[in-house]
């Protein structure tokens, strides 16, 4: 069985090109994604099972659950779509409104999961709740009250493991 892990090759005259373990040379990101999909590899991490969300920071690929495989990527994308349909802004706002003081991402995600009777791991509830909380923060409905857990590359990239927010109206705003 031929391996089809694709890696980026920088510094070429043509810009970024990609090479596959099978020997194929691919002219750009789109060609690399197509080649990965044709060979049942994740089209996000290109079969490497790792993604680089920020320069110098790698983690297991969130699109394929760190497997590098296309099937898992598709299952994960379908689960994200289902979570997006189920976990709406109205649902998250109703959970947030039940908190008198500060609340953590994990507390809101657990409350949403419990409200729907979902077992842990059934849907990516946490990432969906995080995205909606960040939207609420951008709209001024809530304010983040926790400091980053880790600074990566100076202060350019920060990492929050379980951020904490508070409703803006309880802050006197």
HUQUI-V149832 format. One line per field, one symbol per residue. burial: # if it has 16 or more other ideal C-beta (glycine too) atoms within 10 Angstrom, else .. A space follows every 10 residues. Layout:
BEGIN
burial = ???
END
This chain:
BEGIN
burial = ...###.... ......##.# .....#..#. .##.##..#. #########. #......... ########## .##..#..## ..#...#... ##..##..#. .##.#.#### ###....... ..######## ###..#.... ##........ .......... ..#####... ...
END
